[in-house]
Amino acid sequence: MKRGVLFIWLLLQSFLIKAQESVVINGYVEDVHTGERLVSAVVMVKGTSNAVFTNEFGYFVIRIKKEKDTVFLKASYPGYLPEEKIVILNQNHTVIFRLRSDNRLDTVLVYARIPETKTTDIGKFDIPVRQINLMPVLGSEADPMKAVQMLPGIEGTDLGRSYFNVRGGYSDENMILLDGVPLYYVGHLGGFVSVFNMDAIKSVQFYKGGFPARFYGRLSSVMDIRMKDGDMFNYHGNFSLGFLSAKLLYQGPVIKNKASFLFSFRTFPWSGLMKFLTLLGNQGQSLGYNFYDFNAKVNYKVNDKNHLFLSFYTGDDKLGLNFSRLFNDNQYLKMRRTWGNRLAALRWNYIFSHDFFVNTTFAYTLYHFDDIFRAKNKEENNFFEYNFNTKISDLTLQSIFDYNALRFLRIVFGYTSAIHNFNPGISYVKIQQSDTLENEHTSSFGTYQAFENRMFIENRINLKDIVKLNLGFNLVDYSIQGKNFIYLEPRFVSTIIFSDDFSFKAGLSKMSQTVHLLTSNSIGLTPDIWIPSGKEFSPSTALQYSLGFFSSTNDNRLEFSMIAYYKKSSGLIAYKEGAVFNGNAENWQDKIAHGGIGLSYGIELFIRKKYGKNTGWISYTYAKSLRKFEQINSGKYYPFKYDRRHRINIVFIRNITRNLSFSFAWTFGSGYPITLPVGLYAVPDDASLVSQDINAINPYGFTYGRVAYIYSDRNAYRMKPYHRLDLGLNFNKKVKHGVSTWTISIYNAYNRENPYFYYLKQENGKVKIYQQSLFPIIPSVSYSLTF
C-alpha cells in the first residue's frame, strides 16, 4: 500500500510542476529514403549546449527558453547529412527531421553530437551497426554479441563464441533484449553464431553499469537490440552467402509513408552436404545439423500521435545422428535435438501531448530444448528410448511514460507485469526386451508459475549544464509457490562537468534476478536449464558502485574514460563440486549450491576514435572476481571461472576508399583459473572410487589397478595467456541491380595455439598434463548483394 501511495505522489508531482518559461518542441528523426526512425540521433539548438538524444523509437522532446521568437534546430546522425530547421516559438511544435544518408561523411565530417562527458551514462555503449559489420569475426559473420566482447570489462569465451561475462558475472546475468523483449537463448552452432541477423538490426546499445531504472531482471548487463522497422517508400532487399550462413532480407511499404513490412531469413547452408558426406563416408551413419532465424516486423503509422509495431522472431537449432547400420542391418541408433526461441511483441507509441510520450508493449517469449534418443535391435526386438525437454516462457505487459516536466527535469516512469512459466525438465526412459516392457520411468523437475511486478521512476535533472543527475528506483514484487519477495532497487548516476572536454561521474545500481541458468561444467552439448527462485533459494541481488573520469577532444573525435567499479552479489547458485546434469530430472535441488557470494572489482581504461578514415578503440581491463559457497571449496573464497586479471583489446578500422575498408582486432588475456591435481594415491583394484587407469605400482611391490588424484583448492592455478589476431577486408562494388559486397576474414591470423582445456595422461609411469587447443588459423569469405 505504501509503495503505491509513493508512486502516485511522485506522479502527481511531475504534473504539478509545469514549466512556464520555456517552449516545448517534440518530433522524430527519420531516414528520408526509408522512413526508418533513427535511434540516438542528436537534436540541438544551434549555437547552444542545449541538446537531446532521440529515444529507441526516434522520438525527441526539447525545451527551449523563450528568449527569442525563432531558433535554429539541428539534427545529426552518423552516416547522414545534418539537417537544420527554423522553428518559430509562438506555439508548441512537432518537428520531423528527414536526414539523407551519405556514406562519404564517415571520412570527412565530425557530427554534432553530445559528448560522453555531458551524459549521465556510466558504462553505456552505443555500437554503430556499420562498425559491427566491418569488424573481423569467425566465418565473416557480423555479430553484435562478438563486438561487445572487445569492450572493457566484458569477458568473452575466447573461441569465437557469442557468449560473454560482464564484470565477474555469469552469462545468465546478461539481459539480452530484442525490440525490448528478453531472449533466453542467443546462440547457434554451440554459440559460434548469435541469433541476431545483422541485416535486420537497426541499433545496439549496451549497459554494464549505472543502469537506468527502466531496466531490470539481471545482475550484470543489458544489451538492447532493435530491429529495423521496414522501408516506408521503396521495395528492396539483401542476399548473402557465407561460411556459416545464407541470408535473405526483404522490406518495403504496405501503404507508402503509412505502413511497412520487413522479413529476414537465415540458415546454415551446408546442412544437406554435411549429411550426405557423413552418410557416404560412414556406411549408413549420418550427422545432420541446421539452424535458422526468421524475423518479421510490421510498422503502421495510425496518425500523428499513434504508432503501432508488430515484431516476431523464431529460431531453432537441429542436430540429428542416425546410425542405421552401426553394427549390422538389424540395429539402429537415432538421436535428435532441437532447441531455440519464439518471440512476439505488439508495441504502441502514443503522444499524449508535446511533452508526454508513452510506449506500451505486450509480449510473449519462449525458450525450449527437446532431446530424443532411440536404439533398437530388430532381430531381438529390444528397444530403448530416452526423452528430455525443458522450457521457459514469459507473458509481459509493460508501459513506459516519458514526461518532460521542466527544461531541467525529465521524468521517466512506468511498470512491468510478467508471468513466468517454468518447466525446468521432464525426462522419460523406456526399456523393452522381446516385446516385454522391462522398465518405463518418468522424472520431472516440476513445473512452476511465478508473477513479477515492477514499478520504476527516473528523475533526470540538469542543473545549469554543470551537474546532471539520474535519480530513481525500481520496486520489485515477485511471488511463487505462495512465497513473496519484495525489493527496492535504488539507481543513481551523477555527472559533474568541469569543462566541455572533462567530467567526473559516479553511479550506484542495485539489481535483482529471479531466474537462473544451470550450466554444466562438463564439455559437450548440454541443455540450458532455467530455474526460478522460490522456496529452495531467494532471488540473487547485486549492488554495484562505479566512479569514472571522462574526457574528449574539442572536436569530439577522441574519447577517453577511466572507470573503477566494485560489485558485490549475493544469492548466487552453482552446481556442487562433481555435480553435472546427467539427464535425470529428479532431485535436482540436491545438485545445487545456493546462497553464494560474489565479489568483483576492477579498473577499465578506454580510448575511442569514432569518426574519420581511421576509427576504432583500445581498451585495458584489470579485474578480479571471487566466489564463495558454503558447499564448495570448504566454504573459502576462490577465483571465479572467468576471473581474468588483465585484458587488452585493440580494434582498428580503416576506410581506404569509399568502397574498400580494412580492419583488424587483437585481444590478449591472462590465463583463466583452473583446478589441478597436486598429488595422487593408489587405490586397490576392487575400489569403487577411481579416476584413472594408469596401473600404478607402489614402492613395496603391491599392484594396484588405479589411482585417485588429490586436487588443489578450487581454481588455484592458471592456464596460459590467450591472444589472437583477426583480420578483415570489405570490398563494395556497384552492380546493375544494386551493390555487391565481398567480405574476407582471417580468424587467428598468426595461428596461436590457445588453451581450451587441460587433460592428464600417463607416459612412462608418470602423469603429465597436456593442453587441448581448438581453431587454428581459419580464413573465410562471404558475398552479399543489396538489391
C-alpha positions in Angstrom: 0.0 0.0 0.0 2.8 2.4 1.0 4.7 1.9 -2.3 1.5 2.6 -4.3 0.9 5.8 -2.5 4.6 6.8 -3.0 4.4 6.1 -6.7 1.1 8.1 -7.2 2.6 11.0 -5.2 5.6 11.2 -7.4 3.4 11.0 -10.5 1.2 13.9 -9.3 4.3 16.0 -8.5 5.6 15.6 -12.0 2.3 17.0 -13.5 2.1 19.9 -11.0 5.5 21.5 -11.9 4.6 22.5 -15.4 7.2 24.9 -16.9 6.0 28.4 -17.8 9.2 30.0 -19.1 10.0 27.6 -21.9 8.6 26.2 -25.1 8.3 22.5 -25.8 9.3 21.1 -29.2 8.9 17.4 -30.0 9.2 15.3 -33.1 11.1 12.5 -34.8 14.3 12.0 -36.7 13.9 9.7 -39.8 15.8 8.4 -42.8 14.4 10.3 -45.8 14.8 7.3 -48.1 13.2 4.6 -45.9 11.2 6.4 -43.2 13.3 4.4 -40.6 13.4 6.3 -37.3 16.9 6.9 -36.0 17.9 5.8 -32.5 20.3 8.1 -30.5 20.3 10.9 -33.2 21.2 14.3 -31.7 18.8 17.2 -31.9 20.3 20.5 -30.6 19.6 24.2 -30.5 22.3 25.7 -32.8 24.8 27.8 -31.0 24.0 26.5 -27.6 24.7 23.4 -25.4 21.0 22.5 -25.3 20.8 19.1 -27.0 19.0 15.8 -26.6 19.1 12.2 -28.0 16.2 10.6 -29.7 14.9 7.5 -27.9 14.7 4.0 -29.1 11.8 5.0 -31.4 13.4 8.0 -32.9 11.3 10.4 -30.8 12.7 13.5 -29.1 11.5 16.3 -26.8 13.5 19.5 -26.2 12.6 22.5 -24.1 13.8 26.0 -25.2 13.9 29.2 -23.2 11.6 31.7 -24.8 14.3 34.4 -25.2 13.8 34.8 -29.0 11.0 34.5 -31.4 12.8 31.9 -33.5 15.6 29.3 -33.1 17.6 27.0 -35.3 17.3 23.3 -34.6 19.9 20.9 -36.0 19.6 17.1 -36.2 22.5 14.8 -37.0 23.4 11.1 -37.1 26.5 9.2 -38.2 26.4 8.5 -41.9 23.8 11.1 -42.7 23.8 14.8 -43.8 22.8 17.0 -40.9 19.6 19.0 -41.3 18.6 22.4 -39.9 15.1 23.8 -39.4 13.9 27.2 -38.3 11.3 27.0 -35.5 9.0 29.9 -34.5 8.5 29.9 -30.8 4.9 31.2 -30.6 3.3 27.8 -30.0 4.2 24.1 -29.4 5.6 22.3 -32.4 6.0 18.9 -33.8 9.2 18.8 -36.0 10.1 16.0 -38.3 13.7 15.8 -39.4 14.3 13.6 -42.5 18.0 13.0 -42.9 19.7 12.0 -46.1 22.3 9.2 -45.9 25.8 9.8 -47.4 28.5 7.3 -46.6 31.2 9.7 -47.6 30.6 11.6 -44.5 32.2 8.9 -42.4 35.6 10.0 -43.7 35.3 13.8 -43.8 33.0 15.2 -41.1 32.6 15.2 -37.3 29.0 15.1 -36.4 27.1 17.4 -34.0 26.7 15.2 -31.0 26.5 15.1 -27.2 30.0 14.0 -26.0 30.3 11.3 -23.3 31.5 14.0 -20.9 28.0 15.5 -20.8 25.8 12.5 -20.5 24.5 10.7 -17.3 25.7 7.3 -18.6 28.4 5.4 -16.9 29.0 2.1 -18.5 26.8 2.6 -21.6 28.0 2.0 -25.2 26.3 2.8 -28.4 27.8 0.5 -31.0 27.2 1.7 -34.6 25.8 -1.1 -36.8 28.1 -0.1 -39.6 31.1 -0.6 -37.3 29.9 -4.0 -36.3 29.6 -5.0 -39.9 33.2 -4.1 -40.6 34.8 -5.9 -37.7 36.6 -9.2 -38.5 35.0 -12.3 -37.0 35.0 -16.0 -37.4 33.2 -17.1 -40.6 32.9 -13.4 -41.8 29.5 -13.3 -40.0 28.9 -9.9 -38.4 27.7 -10.3 -34.9 26.8 -7.8 -32.1 27.5 -10.4 -29.4 31.1 -10.7 -30.6 31.5 -6.9 -31.0 30.7 -6.2 -27.3 33.4 -8.7 -26.3 36.0 -6.2 -27.5 34.8 -3.6 -24.9 36.4 -3.2 -21.5 35.0 -5.1 -18.6 33.5 -7.8 -20.8 35.0 -11.3 -20.9 34.3 -13.4 -23.9 34.8 -17.2 -24.1 37.7 -16.7 -26.4 36.8 -19.3 -29.1 34.8 -17.1 -31.4 31.6 -17.8 -29.4 28.8 -15.3 -28.8 28.6 -15.8 -25.0 30.2 -13.3 -22.6 30.5 -12.4 -19.0 30.4 -8.9 -17.6 32.3 -7.6 -14.5 32.5 -11.0 -12.8 29.0 -12.2 -13.7 27.9 -15.4 -15.4 26.3 -15.4 -18.9 22.8 -15.8 -17.5 23.3 -12.4 -15.7 23.1 -10.6 -19.0 19.7 -9.4 -20.2 19.5 -9.7 -24.0 16.6 -7.7 -25.4 15.2 -7.9 -29.0 12.8 -5.0 -29.5 12.6 -4.7 -25.8 11.7 -8.4 -25.2 14.1 -10.8 -23.4 15.6 -13.8 -25.3 16.8 -16.7 -23.2 19.0 -18.4 -25.8 21.2 -16.3 -28.1 23.5 -18.7 -29.9 23.7 -21.2 -32.8 26.4 -23.7 -33.6 27.2 -24.1 -30.0 27.4 -20.3 -29.6 29.7 -19.6 -32.6 26.9 -17.7 -34.3 24.4 -15.5 -32.4 20.7 -15.5 -33.2 20.9 -11.9 -34.4 20.9 -11.3 -38.2 22.8 -8.0 -38.6 20.9 -7.3 -41.8 17.8 -6.8 -39.8 19.3 -4.8 -36.9 18.9 -1.1 -36.6 20.7 -0.2 -33.3 22.7 -1.8 -30.5 23.0 -0.3 -27.0 24.9 -2.0 -24.2 24.8 -1.2 -20.4 27.3 -2.7 -17.9 26.8 -0.2 -15.0 24.8 2.8 -14.0 21.6 1.0 -15.1 18.6 3.3 -15.8 15.7 2.3 -13.6 13.6 1.0 -16.6 16.0 -2.0 -16.9 15.6 -4.9 -14.6 15.9 -8.6 -14.1 19.7 -9.3 -14.5 22.7 -8.6 -12.3 25.5 -7.7 -14.8 24.4 -6.1 -18.1 21.7 -5.2 -20.5 22.0 -5.4 -24.3 19.2 -3.6 -26.1 19.0 -4.6 -29.8 16.4 -3.0 -32.0 15.2 -4.4 -35.4 14.7 -2.2 -38.4 11.2 -1.0 -38.9 10.9 -1.6 -42.7 11.1 0.8 -45.6 8.1 3.1 -45.9 8.8 4.1 -49.6 10.7 1.5 -51.6 11.0 -2.2 -52.0 14.5 -3.6 -51.7 16.4 -6.5 -50.1 19.7 -8.2 -49.4 21.0 -11.7 -50.1 24.3 -13.1 -48.7 26.1 -16.4 -48.6 29.0 -17.1 -46.3 31.0 -19.8 -44.4 28.4 -20.0 -41.6 25.1 -18.8 -43.1 22.9 -17.9 -46.0 20.6 -14.9 -45.5 17.8 -13.1 -47.3 16.1 -9.9 -46.2 13.3 -8.0 -48.0 11.4 -4.9 -46.9 9.0 -2.3 -48.4 5.8 -0.3 -48.0 2.4 -1.8 -47.5 1.0 1.7 -47.8 3.5 4.4 -48.7 4.5 6.6 -45.8 1.9 4.8 -43.8 2.7 1.2 -43.2 5.7 -1.0 -44.0 7.0 -4.6 -43.6 10.3 -6.4 -43.1 11.2 -10.0 -43.0 14.5 -11.8 -42.9 15.5 -15.5 -43.0 18.9 -17.0 -42.2 20.0 -20.7 -42.2 23.1 -22.9 -42.2 23.7 -23.5 -45.9 25.7 -26.8 -45.7 23.3 -29.0 -43.7 22.5 -31.2 -46.7 26.1 -31.5 -47.8 27.2 -32.4 -44.2 24.6 -35.2 -44.0 25.5 -36.5 -47.5 29.2 -36.6 -46.8 28.9 -38.3 -43.4 26.5 -40.8 -44.9 28.8 -41.5 -47.8 31.9 -41.9 -45.6 30.4 -43.9 -42.8 28.3 -46.6 -44.5 24.9 -45.7 -43.2 25.9 -43.4 -40.3 25.0 -39.8 -40.8 25.2 -36.5 -39.0 22.9 -33.6 -39.7 22.9 -30.1 -38.3 21.0 -27.0 -39.2 19.8 -23.7 -37.7 17.5 -21.0 -38.9 16.3 -17.5 -37.8 13.2 -15.8 -39.1 12.5 -12.1 -38.2 9.4 -10.2 -39.3 8.1 -6.7 -38.5 5.1 -4.6 -39.4 5.2 -0.9 -38.8 2.0 1.2 -39.0 1.5 4.9 -38.6 -2.1 5.3 -37.4 -1.9 9.1 -37.2 0.5 11.8 -35.9 0.0 10.6 -32.3 -0.4 6.8 -32.6 2.2 4.3 -34.0 1.9 0.5 -33.9 4.7 -2.1 -34.3 4.4 -5.8 -34.5 7.6 -7.8 -34.1 8.1 -11.6 -34.5 11.1 -13.9 -34.2 11.6 -17.6 -34.3 14.8 -19.6 -34.5 15.9 -23.2 -33.8 19.0 -25.4 -33.9 18.5 -29.0 -35.0 21.1 -31.8 -34.5 20.5 -35.4 -35.7 22.5 -38.6 -35.6 21.5 -41.7 -37.4 23.5 -44.9 -37.0 21.2 -47.2 -39.0 23.9 -49.7 -39.6 26.2 -49.3 -36.7 26.8 -53.0 -36.2 24.6 -54.7 -38.8 21.4 -54.1 -40.7 19.3 -55.2 -37.7 20.4 -52.5 -35.3 20.0 -48.7 -35.4 20.6 -45.7 -33.2 19.0 -42.3 -33.7 19.3 -39.1 -31.8 17.6 -35.7 -32.4 18.0 -32.5 -30.5 16.0 -29.3 -31.2 16.3 -26.0 -29.2 15.5 -22.4 -29.8 13.3 -19.3 -29.2 9.9 -17.8 -30.1 9.2 -14.1 -29.6 6.2 -11.9 -30.4 5.6 -8.3 -29.4 2.9 -5.7 -30.1 4.0 -2.2 -29.3 2.0 1.0 -29.2 3.6 4.5 -29.2 1.3 7.3 -28.2 1.9 11.1 -27.8 -0.4 12.4 -25.1 1.0 16.0 -25.6 4.1 17.7 -26.8 5.9 16.8 -23.6 4.4 13.5 -22.7 5.2 10.2 -24.6 4.2 6.6 -23.7 5.3 3.3 -25.1 3.3 0.2 -24.2 4.4 -3.4 -25.1 2.6 -6.7 -24.8 5.0 -9.6 -25.5 5.5 -13.3 -25.4 8.8 -15.1 -25.3 9.7 -18.8 -25.1 12.9 -21.0 -25.0 12.7 -24.7 -25.4 15.1 -27.7 -25.6 14.0 -31.2 -26.7 16.2 -34.3 -26.8 15.1 -37.7 -28.2 17.4 -40.8 -28.2 16.3 -44.2 -29.6 18.1 -47.5 -30.0 16.7 -50.8 -31.4 17.7 -54.3 -32.2 15.2 -55.5 -34.8 16.3 -59.2 -34.6 15.9 -59.4 -30.8 13.2 -56.8 -30.7 15.0 -54.9 -28.0 14.2 -51.2 -27.7 15.5 -48.2 -25.7 14.1 -44.7 -25.7 15.1 -41.6 -23.8 13.3 -38.2 -24.0 14.2 -34.9 -22.2 12.7 -31.5 -22.6 12.9 -28.2 -20.8 11.3 -24.8 -21.5 10.6 -21.3 -20.0 8.1 -18.8 -21.3 7.1 -15.2 -20.3 4.0 -13.2 -20.9 4.7 -9.5 -20.3 2.8 -6.2 -20.2 5.0 -3.0 -19.9 4.3 0.7 -20.2 6.9 3.4 -20.1 5.9 7.1 -19.7 8.3 9.9 -20.7 7.4 13.3 -19.3 9.5 16.4 -19.9 8.3 18.4 -16.9 10.8 21.3 -17.0 13.7 22.3 -19.0 16.0 20.9 -16.3 13.7 17.9 -15.3 12.7 14.9 -17.3 10.7 12.1 -15.6 10.5 8.6 -17.0 8.3 6.1 -15.1 6.3 3.0 -15.7 5.5 -0.6 -14.7 6.1 -4.1 -15.9 3.9 -7.1 -15.1 5.2 -10.6 -16.1 4.0 -14.2 -15.8 6.9 -16.7 -15.9 6.1 -20.3 -16.6 8.9 -22.8 -15.9 9.3 -26.4 -16.9 12.9 -27.0 -15.9 12.9 -30.5 -17.2 11.0 -33.8 -17.8 12.9 -37.0 -18.6 11.3 -40.2 -19.8 13.0 -43.6 -20.2 11.5 -46.7 -21.8 13.3 -50.1 -22.0 11.7 -53.0 -23.8 13.1 -56.6 -24.4 11.5 -59.2 -26.6 8.1 -57.4 -26.6 8.1 -57.3 -22.8 8.2 -53.9 -21.1 11.1 -54.1 -18.7 11.2 -50.5 -17.4 9.3 -47.2 -18.0 10.1 -44.2 -15.9 9.3 -40.5 -15.9 11.0 -37.9 -13.7 10.5 -34.2 -13.5 12.0 -31.1 -12.0 8.4 -29.9 -11.5 6.5 -27.0 -13.1 6.3 -23.5 -11.6 4.5 -20.3 -12.3 5.8 -17.0 -11.0 4.4 -13.5 -11.0 6.7 -10.5 -11.2 5.5 -6.9 -10.9 7.8 -3.9 -11.1 7.3 -0.1 -10.9 10.1 2.3 -11.6 10.8 6.0 -11.8 13.8 8.0 -13.2 14.3 11.7 -12.5 16.8 13.2 -14.9 17.9 16.5 -13.6 20.1 19.1 -15.4 21.5 21.9 -13.1 22.8 24.6 -15.4 24.7 22.1 -17.5 27.2 21.7 -14.7 25.6 18.9 -12.6 23.5 16.2 -14.2 21.7 13.6 -12.2 19.6 10.5 -12.8 17.8 9.5 -9.6 15.4 6.7 -9.4 14.4 3.3 -8.1 12.9 0.0 -9.2 10.3 -1.6 -6.9 10.0 -5.4 -7.3 7.3 -7.7 -6.2 8.0 -11.3 -7.0 5.8 -14.2 -5.9 6.0 -18.0 -6.5 4.5 -21.0 -4.7 2.9 -18.8 -2.1 6.1 -17.1 -1.2 6.6 -13.4 -1.8 9.8 -11.3 -2.3 9.9 -7.5 -2.3 13.0 -5.5 -3.2 13.7 -1.8 -3.5 16.4 -1.2 -6.1 17.9 2.3 -6.0 19.5 3.7 -9.1 21.8 6.8 -9.1 24.1 8.4 -11.6 25.7 11.8 -11.3 27.8 13.8 -13.7 29.9 16.8 -12.7 31.0 18.7 -15.8 34.3 20.6 -15.2 34.6 21.7 -18.8 33.4 20.8 -22.3 36.0 18.1 -22.5 36.3 16.8 -19.0 33.8 15.4 -16.4 33.5 13.1 -13.4 30.8 10.5 -12.9 29.6 8.3 -10.1 26.9 5.6 -10.1 25.2 3.2 -7.9 22.9 0.4 -9.0 21.1 -2.4 -7.2 19.8 -5.2 -9.3 17.8 -8.4 -8.6 17.4 -11.6 -10.6 14.7 -14.1 -10.2 15.6 -16.6 -12.9 18.8 -18.7 -13.0 20.6 -20.8 -15.6 22.0 -24.2 -14.7 25.2 -24.5 -16.7 27.2 -27.7 -16.5 31.0 -27.6 -16.2 31.3 -30.7 -18.4 32.5 -30.5 -22.0 29.9 -31.2 -24.6 26.4 -30.1 -25.7 24.3 -29.8 -22.5 20.9 -28.1 -22.3 20.3 -24.7 -20.8 18.0 -25.3 -17.9 16.3 -22.2 -16.4 15.0 -22.5 -12.9 13.2 -20.0 -10.7 14.0 -18.5 -7.3 11.5 -19.8 -4.8 11.2 -21.9 -1.7 14.7 -23.5 -2.2 16.6 -20.2 -2.6 15.9 -16.5 -2.8 16.5 -14.3 -5.8 20.0 -13.1 -6.5 20.9 -9.4 -5.8 23.9 -7.3 -6.8 25.0 -3.8 -5.6 27.4 -2.1 -7.9 29.4 1.2 -7.4 31.1 3.0 -10.2 33.4 6.0 -10.4 34.8 7.4 -13.6 36.6 10.2 -15.4 35.7 11.1 -18.9 37.5 13.3 -21.4 37.1 14.2 -25.1 38.9 16.4 -27.6 37.2 19.7 -28.6 36.0 18.2 -31.9 34.8 15.0 -30.2 37.0 12.8 -32.4 38.7 11.1 -29.5 37.1 10.0 -26.2 38.8 8.7 -23.2 37.4 7.2 -20.0 38.7 5.5 -16.8 36.1 3.7 -14.7 36.6 1.9 -11.4 33.9 -0.4 -10.1 33.1 -2.6 -7.2 30.3 -5.2 -7.2 29.0 -7.5 -4.5 26.5 -10.2 -5.4 24.5 -12.5 -3.1 22.1 -15.4 -3.5 24.2 -16.9 -6.4 23.8 -20.5 -7.4 26.1 -23.1 -9.0 26.4 -26.9 -9.3 28.0 -28.5 -6.3 31.5 -30.0 -6.7 31.4 -33.0 -9.0 27.7 -32.5 -9.9 26.7 -32.4 -13.5 23.5 -32.8 -15.5 23.1 -36.5 -16.3 19.7 -36.5 -18.0 17.8 -37.4 -14.8 15.4 -34.6 -13.7 14.9 -36.0 -10.2 16.4 -34.4 -7.0 17.9 -31.5 -8.9 17.9 -29.4 -5.8 20.5 -31.7 -4.2 22.9 -30.8 -7.0 22.7 -27.1 -6.5 24.8 -24.9 -4.2 23.0 -21.7 -3.4 23.4 -18.6 -1.2 26.7 -17.9 -2.9 28.6 -14.5 -2.7 30.4 -12.9 -5.5 33.0 -10.1 -5.2 34.2 -8.2 -8.3 36.2 -5.1 -8.7 38.5 -3.6 -11.3 39.6 -0.6 -13.4 38.7 -0.1 -17.1 40.6 2.2 -19.5 39.1 3.0 -22.9 40.1 5.3 -25.7 38.0 5.5 -28.9 38.1 7.3 -32.2 34.6 7.4 -33.6 34.9 9.5 -36.8 37.3 9.9 -39.7 39.0 7.5 -42.1 40.6 5.6 -39.2 38.3 4.5 -36.4 38.4 2.1 -33.5 39.4 1.8 -29.9 41.9 0.5 -27.4 40.8 -0.9 -24.0 42.6 -2.3 -21.0 40.9 -4.0 -18.0 42.3 -5.0 -14.7 39.7 -7.1 -12.9 39.3 -9.6 -10.0 36.3 -11.8 -9.4 35.8 -14.2 -6.5 33.1 -16.6 -5.4 32.2 -18.1 -2.1 29.8 -21.0 -1.4 29.5 -22.9 1.8 29.2 -26.2 -0.1 32.2 -25.5 -2.4 36.0 -25.2 -1.7 35.4 -25.8 2.0 33.5 -22.5 2.2 36.5 -20.4 1.2 36.6 -17.7 -1.4 38.0 -18.9 -4.8 38.7 -17.2 -8.2 35.6 -17.3 -10.4 35.9 -19.5 -13.5 36.2 -16.4 -15.7 38.5 -14.4 -13.4 40.9 -12.9 -15.9 43.2 -10.3 -14.3 44.4 -8.5 -17.4 42.7 -7.9 -20.8 43.7 -5.8 -23.7 41.6 -5.2 -26.8 42.5 -3.3 -29.9 40.1 -2.7 -32.8 41.1 -0.7 -35.9 39.0 0.1 -39.0 40.5 1.9 -42.0 38.3 3.3 -44.7 40.8 3.1 -47.5 38.4 4.3 -50.2 34.6 4.7 -50.3 34.3 1.1 -51.4 37.2 -0.6 -49.6 37.9 -1.0 -45.9 40.4 -2.9 -43.8 40.1 -3.9 -40.2 41.9 -5.9 -37.5 41.1 -6.9 -33.9 43.7 -8.1 -31.5 42.9 -9.4 -28.0 45.1 -10.5 -25.1 44.0 -12.1 -21.8 45.9 -13.5 -18.9 45.1 -17.2 -18.2 41.8 -18.4 -16.7 41.9 -20.1 -13.3 42.0 -23.9 -13.3 41.9 -26.7 -10.7 44.8 -29.2 -11.0 45.9 -32.3 -9.0 48.8 -31.8 -6.6 49.3 -35.4 -5.7 47.9 -38.9 -6.1 47.4 -42.1 -4.1 46.9 -45.7 -5.2 43.6 -47.5 -5.0 43.1 -51.3 -4.9 41.5 -52.9 -7.9 38.2 -53.5 -6.3 37.8 -49.9 -5.1 34.7 -48.2 -6.5 36.0 -44.6 -6.3 38.5 -44.4 -9.2 39.7 -41.7 -11.5 42.3 -43.1 -14.0 43.5 -46.5 -15.3 47.3 -46.0 -15.1 48.3 -49.3 -13.3 50.4 -47.6 -10.6 52.9 -49.8 -8.7 53.8 -48.7 -5.2 57.4 -48.9 -3.8 56.5 -52.1 -1.8 55.6 -54.1 -4.9 51.8 -54.3 -4.3 50.0 -53.9 -7.6 47.1 -51.5 -7.7 44.8 -51.1 -10.7 44.1 -47.4 -10.4 45.0 -44.1 -8.7 43.0 -41.2 -7.3 44.1 -37.6 -7.6 44.5 -35.2 -4.8 43.3 -31.8 -6.1 44.4 -28.2 -5.1 42.0 -25.6 -3.8 39.4 -24.7 -6.4 40.9 -22.7 -9.3 44.3 -22.3 -7.6 46.3 -22.4 -10.9 46.2 -20.5 -14.1 46.1 -21.5 -17.8 48.5 -20.0 -20.3 47.7 -16.5 -21.6 45.3 -16.1 -24.6 45.9 -13.9 -27.5 44.6 -13.7 -31.1 44.7 -11.5 -34.2 41.7 -11.4 -36.6 41.9 -9.6 -40.0 39.1 -8.4 -42.2 38.6 -6.8 -45.7 35.4 -5.5 -47.1 35.0 -4.5 -50.8 31.9 -2.9 -52.2 31.0 -2.5 -55.9 28.0 -1.1 -57.7 26.4 -3.6 -60.0 23.5 -3.5 -62.4 20.8 -4.3 -59.8 22.4 -2.9 -56.6 25.6 -3.1 -54.6 27.7 -6.3 -54.1 30.0 -6.8 -51.1 32.8 -9.3 -50.6 33.9 -9.8 -47.0 37.2 -11.7 -46.3 38.1 -12.6 -42.7 41.1 -14.4 -41.2 40.5 -15.7 -37.7 43.6 -16.3 -35.6 45.8 -14.9 -38.3 49.2 -16.0 -36.7 47.8 -19.4 -35.8 48.2 -19.1 -32.0 47.6 -22.4 -30.1 45.5 -21.1 -27.3 44.4 -23.4 -24.4 40.8 -24.7 -24.4 41.2 -27.2 -21.6 43.9 -29.3 -20.0 43.9 -33.1 -19.5 46.1 -35.7 -17.8 47.8 -38.6 -19.4 50.3 -41.3 -18.2 53.6 -41.6 -20.0 56.4 -43.9 -18.8 54.9 -44.3 -15.4 54.5 -40.5 -14.9 51.4 -38.4 -15.1 51.7 -35.4 -17.4 49.4 -32.5 -18.2 48.6 -31.6 -21.8 46.9 -28.7 -23.4 44.0 -29.1 -25.9 43.7 -26.3 -28.4 41.0 -25.5 -30.9 40.6 -23.4 -34.0 43.9 -22.7 -35.8 44.1 -20.1 -38.5 40.7 -20.0 -40.3 40.1 -17.9 -43.4 36.6 -17.3 -44.6 34.7 -15.4 -47.2 31.2 -14.2 -47.7 29.3 -12.5 -50.5 26.2 -10.2 -50.3 24.1 -8.4 -52.8 21.9 -5.4 -51.9 19.1 -5.0 -54.4 
